[in-house]
């Protein structure tokens, strides 16, 4: 069976729970190796507990990391937190081929999350001054991208069913006092696995691509 055209499909891979540095290295390698015929992909995964510091990150925003590692990243933005129970979707996407600007891509990622949450009865919104998705004044999902020669990696992180306490030990995304929330606060019996396929489908819809699931039923 021939491979579908690179411009029509979005490959969806489920990578499980893997260390942040491993996925970081893999994303960079993928982006460096890709060419004009490489299909865009979404990697769905979770990370063991880790604070990640973006390119613009200031050490002053890391308040009390304790024994949780702090890892430097080349994505945009400030410090964030990842842990099991948070659904991470890394987008390996050719913006130049799609003729899509960075701001529009961010808006499409936000709209994919907002649509997913709406299906769960959660009214969420984006903010023009701070990328991500919010429920009232609390942040439920974070975004951060790296653009290299018109192609991006990194992506988004949706809080689903996790321990939110470590967010109090940083200024999330550089905002002192920013409160976080998660899907479980509004849908108590939610599972992270149940959101993988719907999130991937919403991302594909926003990018006008057909999802091609490699690892999910």
GITAQUI-V426516 format. One record per residue. N is the residue number from 1. SS is DSSP state (~ for helix, > for strand, _ for the rest). PHI is phi in degrees with one decimal (999 if undefined). D_FIRST is the distance of its C-alpha to the first C-alpha in Angstrom with 1 decimal. Layout:
BEGIN
N,SS,PHI,D_FIRST / N,SS,PHI,D_FIRST
END
This chain:
BEGIN
1,_,999,0.0 / 2,_,-67.9,3.8 / 3,_,-68.7,6.6 / 4,_,-66.5,9.0 / 5,_,-57.2,12.2 / 6,_,-63.7,14.7 / 7,_,-89.4,17.3 / 8,_,-117.7,15.9 / 9,>,-124.4,14.9 / 10,>,-120.3,17.0 / 11,>,-76.4,15.7 / 12,>,-112.3,18.2 / 13,>,-120.5,19.2 / 14,>,-106.4,22.2 / 15,>,-99.2,24.2 / 16,>,77.2,27.2 / 17,>,-109.3,30.7 / 18,_,-133.0,30.9 / 19,_,-58.1,33.8 / 20,~,-57.7,34.1 / 21,~,-61.3,34.5 / 22,~,-63.3,31.3 / 23,~,-69.7,29.2 / 24,~,-59.2,31.3 / 25,~,-62.1,30.6 / 26,~,-66.5,26.9 / 27,~,-64.3,26.8 / 28,~,-64.6,28.9 / 29,~,-62.9,26.9 / 30,~,-58.5,23.6 / 31,~,-68.0,25.5 / 32,~,-66.6,27.1 / 33,~,-89.0,24.0 / 34,_,-72.2,21.8 / 35,_,-133.7,21.7 / 36,_,-67.3,21.0 / 37,_,-104.5,17.2 / 38,_,-79.0,17.2 / 39,_,-70.9,16.0 / 40,>,-71.1,18.9 / 41,>,-136.9,19.3 / 42,>,-122.5,21.8 / 43,>,-106.7,23.1 / 44,>,-97.4,25.1 / 45,>,-165.1,27.9 / 46,>,-129.3,31.5 / 47,_,-122.3,34.1 / 48,_,-60.3,37.2 / 49,_,-53.4,40.3 / 50,>,-161.3,40.6 / 51,>,-95.1,42.3 / 52,>,-118.9,40.5 / 53,>,-109.8,42.5 / 54,_,-73.4,41.1 / 55,_,-58.2,42.0 / 56,_,-91.8,45.0 / 57,_,-64.0,46.0 / 58,_,-112.8,49.7 / 59,~,-58.3,51.0 / 60,~,-65.3,53.5 / 61,~,-84.5,50.8 / 62,>,-96.4,50.1 / 63,_,-84.7,53.1 / 64,_,-143.0,52.9 / 65,_,-67.9,49.7 / 66,_,62.9,51.3 / 67,_,-95.0,49.1 / 68,_,-81.0,45.9 / 69,_,-64.1,44.3 / 70,>,-112.4,44.3 / 71,>,-116.5,41.4 / 72,>,-74.1,41.3 / 73,_,-128.3,38.2 / 74,_,-101.0,37.3 / 75,_,-74.8,36.4 / 76,_,-73.9,38.9 / 77,_,92.5,41.6 / 78,_,-104.5,44.0 / 79,>,-82.6,43.9 / 80,>,-140.4,41.7 / 81,>,-133.8,41.1 / 82,>,-126.8,38.0 / 83,_,-165.4,38.2 / 84,_,-54.7,36.4 / 85,_,96.2,36.4 / 86,>,-109.1,35.2 / 87,>,-89.8,31.7 / 88,>,-100.4,30.5 / 89,>,-126.7,27.6 / 90,>,-93.0,26.9 / 91,>,-106.4,25.4 / 92,>,-107.2,23.7 / 93,>,-137.9,23.7 / 94,>,-95.9,24.2 / 95,~,-65.8,27.3 / 96,~,-62.4,27.9 / 97,~,-64.9,24.6 / 98,~,-83.2,25.2 / 99,_,55.7,28.8 / 100,_,-120.6,30.1 / 101,_,-82.0,33.3 / 102,~,-63.7,34.1 / 103,~,-61.0,36.5 / 104,~,-67.5,34.1 / 105,~,-62.4,31.3 / 106,~,-58.2,33.9 / 107,~,-63.2,34.9 / 108,~,-68.9,31.4 / 109,~,-64.0,31.0 / 110,~,-62.0,34.4 / 111,~,-67.2,33.6 / 112,~,-61.9,30.5 / 113,~,-66.4,32.8 / 114,~,-61.8,35.5 / 115,~,-66.7,33.3 / 116,~,-60.7,32.1 / 117,~,-66.6,35.8 / 118,~,-60.7,36.9 / 119,~,-62.6,34.7 / 120,_,-93.5,36.8 / 121,_,82.8,40.0 / 122,_,-105.5,40.7 / 123,_,-87.5,42.0 / 124,_,-120.3,40.9 / 125,>,-151.1,41.4 / 126,>,-99.1,40.9 / 127,>,-126.7,43.8 / 128,_,-67.6,44.2 / 129,_,-94.1,46.2 / 130,>,-154.2,44.0 / 131,>,-54.6,40.2 / 132,>,130.5,38.9 / 133,>,-128.6,39.3 / 134,>,-129.0,42.5 / 135,>,-117.5,44.1 / 136,_,56.1,47.7 / 137,_,-102.2,48.8 / 138,>,-102.2,46.6 / 139,>,-92.0,43.3 / 140,>,-110.7,40.4 / 141,>,-149.0,37.6 / 142,>,-116.6,37.7 / 143,>,-128.8,35.6 / 144,>,-161.9,35.6 / 145,>,-128.7,33.4 / 146,>,-124.0,33.4 / 147,>,-108.6,32.4 / 148,>,-132.1,31.8 / 149,_,53.1,31.3 / 150,_,81.4,29.9 / 151,>,-125.2,27.5 / 152,>,-116.6,28.5 / 153,>,-145.6,28.3 / 154,>,69.1,30.3 / 155,>,167.9,30.4 / 156,>,-133.8,32.2 / 157,>,-137.7,33.9 / 158,>,-105.4,34.8 / 159,>,-73.4,37.7 / 160,_,-113.7,36.9 / 161,_,-151.2,39.0 / 162,_,-139.7,40.6 / 163,_,-82.9,44.0 / 164,_,-87.1,45.1 / 165,~,-54.9,48.3 / 166,~,-60.2,47.1 / 167,~,-63.5,46.6 / 168,~,-75.7,50.4 / 169,~,-97.5,50.7 / 170,>,-136.8,49.2 / 171,_,-94.9,49.6 / 172,~,-54.8,46.0 / 173,~,58.7,44.5 / 174,~,87.9,48.0 / 175,_,-109.9,49.7 / 176,_,-63.7,52.7 / 177,_,81.0,53.0 / 178,_,-63.9,49.6 / 179,_,-90.4,48.9 / 180,>,-109.1,45.5 / 181,_,-142.7,44.1 / 182,_,-148.9,41.0 / 183,~,-59.6,39.2 / 184,~,-57.9,41.1 / 185,~,-62.1,44.3 / 186,_,-111.5,43.3 / 187,_,-129.8,40.9 / 188,_,-58.0,42.5 / 189,_,-96.8,40.0 / 190,_,-68.3,36.9 / 191,_,-120.1,34.4 / 192,~,-63.1,32.3 / 193,~,-59.1,29.2 / 194,~,-65.5,29.6 / 195,~,-97.7,29.3 / 196,~,-62.6,26.2 / 197,~,-64.3,23.7 / 198,~,-58.7,26.2 / 199,~,-63.0,26.9 / 200,~,-60.6,23.4 / 201,~,-65.2,23.0 / 202,~,-66.5,26.2 / 203,~,-64.1,25.3 / 204,~,-61.8,22.1 / 205,~,-60.0,24.3 / 206,~,-65.0,26.9 / 207,_,-93.2,24.5 / 208,_,58.5,22.9 / 209,_,-126.9,19.4 / 210,>,-93.7,16.9 / 211,>,-69.9,17.0 / 212,>,-123.6,13.9 / 213,>,-84.2,15.5 / 214,_,-94.6,14.6 / 215,_,-127.7,17.8 / 216,_,-96.7,19.6 / 217,_,-69.6,19.5
END
